[in-house]
Amino acid sequence: MLLDSTHRRWCIATLILAVVAIVLYKWADSASPRGLTGGSFAGLWFGIAGTLLMIYAGLLAAHRRFPRWKWLGMRKGWLRGHLWLGTLSALLIACHSGFSWGGPLEIALWVVLLLVIASGIFGLILQQFLPRLMTARVGCEGPYEQIPHLCTRMREEADEIVDAVCGAFDPAPGMSLTNTVAVMQYMSNAKAQLRDFYEQDVRPFLSPEPPKNSPILNALQAEARFSKLRRLPGLADAEAEVDKLAKLCEERRLLLEQERLHYWLHSWLMVHIPLSIALLVLGAVHIFTALYY
């Protein structure tokens, strides 16, 4: 979610409501002999308003489950409300508490609330530059959910390229390099070297989950290996095919970069969502204990 001009009205409205809340708090606090408390009339209304806004912010997750309920409004509107009204709820809860920490349960509530806000701000910051960085660095960006399928198609294409140059793949063990003669035969067989390089390094790298220690991960190492193949006399007529393999590996590296940036773009949610649930649960416990006792 980018902070653009569409947020201007939300920002202005939130600032106005924040000023109104502070003015009302100051007035109610000065009008009370012992100051505003959570159990006072004004304190209860601050608590109710803050709780309702937190519930509204928390319902964003449920909005996705009912995309056909058009009366709920656009998701973009809910996202803006989640950001601005969720932030405003923290101020209202602070007014409800009289800007004090309270007891152990209230302290736990404050800690979780501050962590929710901090994780949300962190995610918002990531969303301001990571999508642009992804667009700039990943030239062959594809739908994230389709990356495993794209890898499968890339590997199938690579299989066809290598089979066209080296012949159909024989899964039987290749020549054993146990003596000088065998080594010399292998070094003179360019197609065998291409097949070995492909089966041992390139093909595993083109899988949806490539080896973390693959030499193809490093663009310079990969280019050095492909350059060595291009110089082999037996592959002089297959330079175009070797170039295609190198290009497929480059595209896989770009998709890996997209996966890495996508992880950072959404990893904060693994902290933000559980904390938000914990906040709502602790808030419910706080309300129950306050009313019961």
Backbone torsions as a table, in degrees:
resi	resn	phi	psi	omega
1	MET	NA	115.6	-179.7
2	LEU	-85.7	142.0	174.6
3	LEU	-85.2	92.3	-178.8
4	ASP	-117.5	-164.6	-175.9
5	SER	-65.1	-20.3	-179.7
6	THR	-69.4	-14.1	179.5
7	HIS	-90.2	-5.2	-173.6
8	ARG	-59.6	-47.6	-178.9
9	ARG	-64.2	-40.6	178.5
10	TRP	-63.0	-41.8	-179.6
11	CYS	-63.9	-46.9	-179.3
12	ILE	-63.3	-45.3	179.9
13	ALA	-62.2	-40.5	179.5
14	THR	-65.7	-41.5	179.1
15	LEU	-64.5	-40.6	178.8
16	ILE	-63.6	-46.7	179.3
17	LEU	-63.7	-35.0	178.6
18	ALA	-66.1	-42.5	178.3
19	VAL	-63.8	-44.0	178.4
20	VAL	-60.4	-43.1	-179.6
21	ALA	-62.7	-42.1	-179.4
22	ILE	-67.0	-41.3	178.5
23	VAL	-62.2	-45.4	178.6
24	LEU	-63.4	-39.0	178.7
25	TYR	-62.6	-47.1	-179.9
26	LYS	-60.4	-41.8	-179.7
27	TRP	-65.7	-47.0	-179.1
28	ALA	-66.9	-36.9	-179.1
29	ASP	-67.4	-40.0	179.2
30	SER	-73.1	-27.1	-179.4
31	ALA	-79.9	-14.7	179.8
32	SER	-95.7	131.2	-178.7
33	PRO	-56.9	-40.3	-178.8
34	ARG	-104.3	14.7	-179.7
35	GLY	83.1	165.2	-178.0
36	LEU	-72.1	133.0	176.1
37	THR	-123.8	166.2	-179.5
38	GLY	-64.8	-26.0	-179.3
39	GLY	-89.2	-5.0	178.3
40	SER	-75.1	168.8	-178.3
41	PHE	-59.2	-50.6	-179.8
42	ALA	-66.3	-39.5	179.5
43	GLY	-62.6	-39.2	177.6
44	LEU	-62.7	-42.2	-179.2
45	TRP	-68.1	-36.2	174.2
46	PHE	-62.6	-41.9	179.4
47	GLY	-64.7	-41.9	179.4
48	ILE	-63.5	-45.6	-178.7
49	ALA	-64.2	-43.7	179.2
50	GLY	-64.5	-39.8	178.9
51	THR	-65.2	-42.8	178.9
52	LEU	-61.9	-39.8	178.9
53	LEU	-68.3	-36.2	176.5
54	MET	-66.0	-39.1	177.8
55	ILE	-64.7	-42.7	177.3
56	TYR	-58.8	-45.2	179.3
57	ALA	-63.2	-38.2	-179.7
58	GLY	-70.5	-24.0	-179.3
59	LEU	-74.8	-3.3	177.5
60	LEU	-58.7	-38.2	179.9
61	ALA	-63.7	-33.9	179.9
62	ALA	-75.9	-22.9	-177.9
63	HIS	-60.2	-35.6	-178.3
64	ARG	-66.9	-25.5	-177.0
65	ARG	-78.2	-12.6	-178.0
66	PHE	-128.3	61.9	-176.0
67	PRO	-66.9	-20.3	-177.3
68	ARG	-88.1	-7.5	177.6
69	TRP	-82.2	84.3	-173.6
70	LYS	-66.5	-22.6	-179.8
71	TRP	-68.3	-13.5	176.1
72	LEU	-73.6	-16.2	-178.9
73	GLY	91.4	174.1	-178.7
74	MET	-72.8	147.5	179.9
75	ARG	-63.3	-33.4	179.4
76	LYS	-61.4	-38.8	177.2
77	GLY	-64.3	-40.4	177.9
78	TRP	-65.6	-36.2	178.3
79	LEU	-63.7	-42.8	178.2
80	ARG	-65.0	-42.7	177.9
81	GLY	-64.4	-38.1	177.4
82	HIS	-58.6	-42.3	-178.6
83	LEU	-69.4	-55.7	-170.9
84	TRP	-79.9	-45.0	-179.7
85	LEU	-73.1	-31.5	174.6
86	GLY	-63.7	-39.0	175.8
87	THR	-66.8	-40.9	179.1
88	LEU	-63.3	-33.0	-179.5
89	SER	-60.7	-34.0	179.3
90	ALA	-63.4	-40.0	177.7
91	LEU	-65.7	-41.5	179.9
92	LEU	-65.3	-38.5	177.4
93	ILE	-66.5	-36.7	176.8
94	ALA	-63.6	-40.8	175.9
95	CYS	-64.6	-39.1	178.6
96	HIS	-59.6	-39.7	-177.6
97	SER	-84.7	-2.6	-175.3
98	GLY	69.1	26.9	-179.6
99	PHE	55.9	40.7	176.7
100	SER	-126.6	158.5	-176.9
101	TRP	-75.7	-34.5	-178.5
102	GLY	80.1	-156.9	-179.0
103	GLY	-83.6	-170.8	-178.0
104	PRO	-57.5	-43.7	179.8
105	LEU	-64.7	-42.3	-179.9
106	GLU	-66.5	-36.2	177.2
107	ILE	-64.2	-42.1	177.0
108	ALA	-61.1	-40.2	177.0
109	LEU	-60.7	-44.4	-179.4
110	TRP	-63.7	-43.2	-179.2
111	VAL	-61.9	-46.6	-179.5
112	VAL	-65.7	-41.1	179.4
113	LEU	-61.4	-44.5	179.3
114	LEU	-65.4	-36.7	177.0
115	LEU	-67.7	-37.6	176.6
116	VAL	-61.6	-46.2	-179.7
117	ILE	-64.9	-43.4	-179.0
118	ALA	-63.2	-44.7	179.4
119	SER	-66.4	-35.5	177.1
120	GLY	-65.9	-41.3	177.6
121	ILE	-64.8	-40.7	178.2
122	PHE	-60.8	-45.2	178.4
123	GLY	-63.8	-38.6	179.3
124	LEU	-64.2	-39.7	178.1
125	ILE	-63.8	-43.4	179.2
126	LEU	-60.2	-37.7	-177.5
127	GLN	-71.6	-12.7	-179.9
128	GLN	-80.5	-27.3	-175.7
129	PHE	-127.5	-23.8	-177.5
130	LEU	-64.0	-42.7	177.6
131	PRO	-59.7	-39.6	177.6
132	ARG	-66.5	-40.2	178.0
133	LEU	-63.6	-39.0	178.8
134	MET	-63.9	-43.0	179.3
135	THR	-64.7	-38.7	-177.3
136	ALA	-73.5	-35.9	-173.4
137	ARG	-95.6	-21.3	-177.5
138	VAL	-111.4	96.3	-177.4
139	GLY	-72.5	-27.9	-177.5
140	CYS	-107.8	39.2	-177.3
141	GLU	-57.7	133.2	178.0
142	GLY	-126.2	170.3	176.5
143	PRO	-57.1	129.6	-173.6
144	TYR	-57.9	-41.5	-177.8
145	GLU	-67.0	-20.7	-177.3
146	GLN	-94.1	0.2	-176.5
147	ILE	-59.4	-44.7	176.6
148	PRO	-57.5	-40.7	178.4
149	HIS	-65.9	-40.5	178.6
150	LEU	-62.3	-39.2	178.5
151	CYS	-64.8	-41.0	178.5
152	THR	-62.0	-43.1	178.8
153	ARG	-65.8	-39.5	178.8
154	MET	-63.5	-41.0	-179.6
155	ARG	-68.8	-37.3	176.8
156	GLU	-62.9	-41.1	177.7
157	GLU	-64.1	-41.2	179.0
158	ALA	-65.5	-38.9	176.7
159	ASP	-57.7	-45.2	-179.2
160	GLU	-63.7	-38.6	-179.5
161	ILE	-64.7	-48.2	-177.4
162	VAL	-69.4	-38.0	177.3
163	ASP	-63.1	-35.6	179.6
164	ALA	-67.2	-31.3	-179.5
165	VAL	-87.5	-44.6	-171.5
166	CYS	-103.1	-6.3	-174.1
167	GLY	90.9	171.0	-178.7
168	ALA	-59.8	143.5	-176.6
169	PHE	-71.6	131.9	176.5
170	ASP	-107.2	111.9	-177.2
171	PRO	-71.0	-5.7	179.0
172	ALA	-65.9	151.5	178.8
173	PRO	-55.1	138.4	-180.0
174	GLY	-78.3	-168.8	-178.5
175	MET	-65.7	142.4	-179.5
176	SER	-90.4	124.7	-177.5
177	LEU	-90.2	67.0	-176.1
178	THR	-101.7	-7.8	179.2
179	ASN	-145.9	170.6	-174.9
180	THR	-62.5	-39.2	-179.1
181	VAL	-62.5	-44.4	179.9
182	ALA	-63.3	-40.0	178.5
183	VAL	-62.6	-44.6	-179.8
184	MET	-63.8	-40.3	177.8
185	GLN	-63.0	-41.7	-179.8
186	TYR	-65.3	-44.3	-178.0
187	MET	-66.0	-24.0	178.7
188	SER	-89.6	-6.4	-178.3
189	ASN	-103.4	92.2	-175.7
190	ALA	-64.5	-37.2	-178.8
191	LYS	-67.9	-35.0	176.9
192	ALA	-65.8	-38.8	178.1
193	GLN	-66.4	-40.0	177.4
194	LEU	-63.9	-43.9	-179.9
195	ARG	-62.3	-44.3	179.9
196	ASP	-63.1	-45.3	-179.9
197	PHE	-61.3	-39.2	-179.5
198	TYR	-68.2	-48.4	-175.7
199	GLU	-69.8	-34.2	-175.6
200	GLN	-85.8	-32.9	-172.7
201	ASP	-120.8	-52.4	-171.9
202	VAL	-70.0	-51.2	-176.0
203	ARG	-61.6	-45.3	175.6
204	PRO	-61.3	-33.3	-179.0
205	PHE	-68.3	-29.4	-179.0
206	LEU	-82.4	1.7	180.0
207	SER	-77.0	163.3	177.4
208	PRO	-59.7	-26.2	178.0
209	GLU	-127.8	83.1	-176.6
210	PRO	-69.9	154.7	177.1
211	PRO	-60.2	139.0	-177.9
212	LYS	-70.2	-20.9	-179.9
213	ASN	-102.7	17.4	-177.7
214	SER	-64.2	133.0	177.5
215	PRO	-67.1	-18.1	-179.4
216	ILE	-73.8	-16.3	177.6
217	LEU	-61.2	-32.7	178.7
218	ASN	-89.1	117.1	-175.6
219	ALA	-60.1	-37.8	-178.7
220	LEU	-68.7	-43.5	177.8
221	GLN	-63.8	-41.3	179.9
222	ALA	-62.8	-44.2	-179.4
223	GLU	-65.2	-35.2	177.6
224	ALA	-64.4	-41.2	178.8
225	ARG	-65.8	-44.0	179.8
226	PHE	-68.0	-36.2	177.8
227	SER	-63.6	-38.1	177.5
228	LYS	-63.5	-39.9	178.4
229	LEU	-65.3	-40.0	-178.3
230	ARG	-63.6	-28.2	-177.6
231	ARG	-83.6	-8.7	179.5
232	LEU	-68.6	130.4	-178.0
233	PRO	-57.1	-34.8	-177.4
234	GLY	-73.7	-7.7	-179.4
235	LEU	-116.1	19.9	-178.9
236	ALA	-60.4	-34.6	-178.9
237	ASP	-87.4	-2.6	-176.9
238	ALA	-115.8	23.4	-178.8
239	GLU	-62.5	-37.9	179.3
240	ALA	-63.3	-39.3	179.4
241	GLU	-67.5	-39.5	177.4
242	VAL	-64.0	-39.2	177.4
243	ASP	-62.5	-38.1	178.5
244	LYS	-64.3	-40.7	177.5
245	LEU	-62.3	-43.5	179.2
246	ALA	-62.3	-38.6	179.3
247	LYS	-67.6	-39.4	177.0
248	LEU	-62.2	-40.0	178.0
249	CYS	-65.4	-37.9	177.4
250	GLU	-64.4	-42.3	178.0
251	GLU	-63.2	-36.8	178.8
252	ARG	-67.2	-37.5	176.9
253	ARG	-62.9	-38.7	178.5
254	LEU	-66.7	-38.9	177.1
255	LEU	-66.3	-34.7	175.4
256	LEU	-64.7	-38.6	176.6
257	GLU	-64.7	-39.3	175.9
258	GLN	-62.6	-42.5	178.6
259	GLU	-62.4	-39.8	-179.7
260	ARG	-65.4	-46.4	180.0
261	LEU	-67.4	-36.9	177.9
262	HIS	-63.2	-37.6	178.7
263	TYR	-62.3	-47.7	179.7
264	TRP	-65.5	-31.9	-179.1
265	LEU	-67.8	-27.9	-175.6
266	HIS	-119.0	-6.5	-176.1
267	SER	-64.6	-30.7	-178.7
268	TRP	-62.2	-24.2	178.8
269	LEU	-65.5	-26.9	178.6
270	MET	-66.4	-18.3	174.9
271	VAL	-100.0	-42.7	-173.6
272	HIS	-65.8	-44.2	-176.2
273	ILE	-68.2	-49.6	177.4
274	PRO	-59.9	-37.7	177.9
275	LEU	-64.9	-38.9	179.0
276	SER	-64.1	-40.7	177.0
277	ILE	-64.2	-43.5	178.4
278	ALA	-61.7	-36.8	179.2
279	LEU	-63.6	-44.7	179.8
280	LEU	-65.5	-38.9	179.1
281	VAL	-66.2	-46.6	179.0
282	LEU	-64.5	-35.5	176.7
283	GLY	-63.4	-40.5	178.2
284	ALA	-65.2	-40.0	178.3
285	VAL	-64.8	-40.4	179.3
286	HIS	-62.4	-43.9	-179.9
287	ILE	-63.8	-43.3	-178.6
288	PHE	-63.3	-48.3	-178.7
289	THR	-64.9	-36.3	-180.0
290	ALA	-66.9	-39.6	-179.3
291	LEU	-77.2	-35.5	-175.8
292	TYR	-74.8	-40.7	-176.8
293	TYR	-98.5	NA	NA
